[in-house]
Amino acid sequence: MGFFSHFMGAISGRDAVDLPQDARLIDVRSHTEFMSGHIDGAFNLPLDRFNHDIHRVVPDKNTPVILYCRSGARSGHALSVMRQLGYQQAFNGGSVGTLALKMNKDIRRGA
């Protein structure tokens, strides 16, 4: 794992096997980006609303959560926020396409 992906907490390679399959998927991209293609079953919580709304979307801090975005940078920022707030099982899944492949999930367009 390279420095950047390690720093951002992105899931890669062998770590992907350890992703909790029952995790709550949260897409931190804008609503427009989300509608253009998101992982089936994901919830959209744009990064600009993340601090304000994460406790409503995931009230239990022990709930497994996988965050993703276009490249993994915004989801890395969201992961830092979650850790500061005391969430125990949060992961940076990286990019939408890579995470969908790793989790064997479809990408859905629209609502």
N, C-alpha and C positions, 0 to 999 in steps of 0.2 A: 504494500500500500504506500503510495507516495505521500510526501509531506502535506500537500494541500488536502487530499482526501482524508488523511488521518486527522488533520486539524479541524476540518469541517465535520468529521464524524460520519462520512459517507460510507455506505455499505458497499463492499466490493469483494469479488472472488469468493473465497471460502466462507466469509462472513454471511453471505446471502443465505446459506443453508440455515443459519440460526435465526432468520427473521420469523417472528411469530405470525403464523398464518391467520390467526384470529384478531390481529391488530387492527385498530382504527386507522384507516388511511386518510391523511389530510394533505390536500393539495394547497400550497400556500401562494400559488400564482393568482393573478387578477381573474375576475369573473370571466372576462373575454377569453383569456388564455385557457381557463378551465373548460369553457364551452367548446373551444376548438379541438379538444381532445384530452380526456382524463381517464384515469384507471377506473374501471367499473366498480362501483360501490364506494368511491372516495367522497369525502366531504370537502367543500371548498371553503377555506378560511384564509383570505388574502393576507399577506404579511402586514399590510398597513392596519389591519384590524386584529392581528394576532394577539398582542398583549391584552387587549381589551376583552376579547371573546373566548380565549382558549378555555377558561374555567367553565364556561357554559357548554362548550362542545365536548370537553372531556373533564367532567367534575371530579372523577376519581383519579388521583395522582398515581395509582398503581396500574391503570389501564395501559396495555401495550399500544403504542402509537408509532406509526411510520409516517414521516413527513417527506414530501417530495416537491419538486418544482421543475423548471426547465433544465437546469444544469447541476443543481445541488447546492448552490451558494445561498439562495434564499431559505431553503429548508435547513441549511446549516445554521443560519442566523436564528430561525425559529427553534431549532434544537437547543441552542444556547439559552434562549428565553425559557424554554420548558425546564431545563436543568436548574436554572436560577430559581424557578418557582417551585422546585421540589418534585417534579415528575420523575418517576423511577425507571420507567420502561419506554423511553422515547428513542427513536432511531432516525437517522438521516438516510432515507432511501435513495437519495440522489435525483437523477432525472426521471421524468415520467416514462420515457421509453425503456430505459434500462430496468427500472423497477418493475414495470409491467412484464417484461421478459423473465426476470428473476422469480417473480411470483406466479408466473403463468396465468396472468389475468389479461382480459381484453381492454382495449382502449375504446372508450365511448365518446361520441361527439354529440353535442347538444345536452339537453337536460337529462 
